[in-house]
Amino acid sequence: MNENINTGAKDQKNKAVWSLALGIFGLVAWLLPILGLPVQIVGLVFGIKSINSSKGKLAAVGIALCIIGLVLTIINASIGAYMGATSTSSLLDVFR
């Protein structure tokens, strides 16, 4: 029974590390919203689940990076959807 407790704690620590890793990767992945959105959401979920572990600081940094990446992904997807809907050929045409 004690092994299950240690295994659970180890899983929480691993989720904190994965949250940080996905947050860092997500800062590049936001350029492709179809890739960035799932990466950010999974990283955010892992960070939230592991915030109370011994690596809570790593989880908090992972959550912050995932939120930044998620906002960038949503902005990028919104600009892309707007450009597709208005048949704009480049972003520079939007600001002219």
C-alpha positions in Angstrom: 0.0 0.0 0.0 2.9 2.3 0.7 4.2 1.8 -2.8 1.0 3.2 -4.3 1.5 6.4 -2.3 5.1 6.8 -3.6 4.0 6.0 -7.1 1.3 8.7 -6.9 3.7 11.3 -5.7 6.2 10.4 -8.4 3.4 10.7 -11.0 2.6 14.2 -9.7 6.3 15.2 -9.9 6.4 13.9 -13.5 3.3 15.9 -14.4 4.9 19.1 -13.1 8.0 18.4 -15.3 5.8 17.6 -18.3 3.8 20.8 -17.7 7.0 22.9 -17.8 8.3 21.0 -20.9 5.0 21.4 -22.7 4.9 25.1 -21.8 8.3 25.7 -23.2 7.5 23.6 -26.4 4.2 25.5 -26.6 6.0 28.8 -26.9 7.1 27.6 -30.4 4.0 25.5 -31.2 1.6 28.5 -31.0 2.8 29.3 -34.6 0.6 26.4 -35.8 -2.6 26.7 -33.8 -3.7 23.2 -34.7 -0.5 21.9 -32.9 -0.3 24.7 -30.2 -3.8 24.3 -28.8 -3.6 20.7 -27.7 -0.1 21.1 -26.4 -1.1 24.1 -24.3 -4.2 22.4 -22.9 -2.4 19.2 -22.0 0.4 21.2 -20.3 -2.2 23.3 -18.4 -4.0 20.2 -17.2 -0.8 18.5 -16.0 0.3 21.7 -14.3 -3.0 22.1 -12.5 -3.0 18.5 -11.4 0.5 18.7 -10.0 0.4 22.2 -8.4 0.2 20.6 -4.9 3.2 18.3 -5.4 6.7 18.9 -4.1 7.5 20.4 -7.5 4.7 22.9 -7.3 7.0 25.8 -8.4 7.8 23.9 -11.6 4.1 23.3 -12.1 3.3 27.0 -11.5 5.9 28.1 -14.1 4.5 25.5 -16.5 1.0 26.8 -16.0 2.2 30.4 -16.6 4.0 29.4 -19.8 0.9 27.4 -21.0 -1.4 30.3 -20.4 0.9 32.7 -22.4 1.1 30.1 -25.2 -2.6 29.6 -25.1 -3.3 33.3 -25.5 -0.8 33.5 -28.4 -2.4 30.5 -30.0 -5.9 32.0 -29.8 -4.7 35.3 -31.2 -2.9 33.5 -34.0 -6.0 31.4 -34.8 -8.2 34.5 -34.7 -6.0 36.4 -37.1 -5.9 33.4 -39.4 -9.7 32.9 -39.3 -10.2 36.6 -40.0 -7.8 36.5 -42.9 -9.5 33.4 -44.3 -12.9 34.9 -44.0 -12.0 38.2 -45.6 -9.8 36.7 -48.3 -6.9 38.8 -47.2 -3.7 37.8 -48.8 -1.3 39.0 -46.1 -1.4 40.5 -42.6 0.0 43.8 -44.0 -3.3 44.3 -46.0 -5.2 44.2 -42.7 -3.4 47.2 -41.3 -3.5 49.4 -44.5 
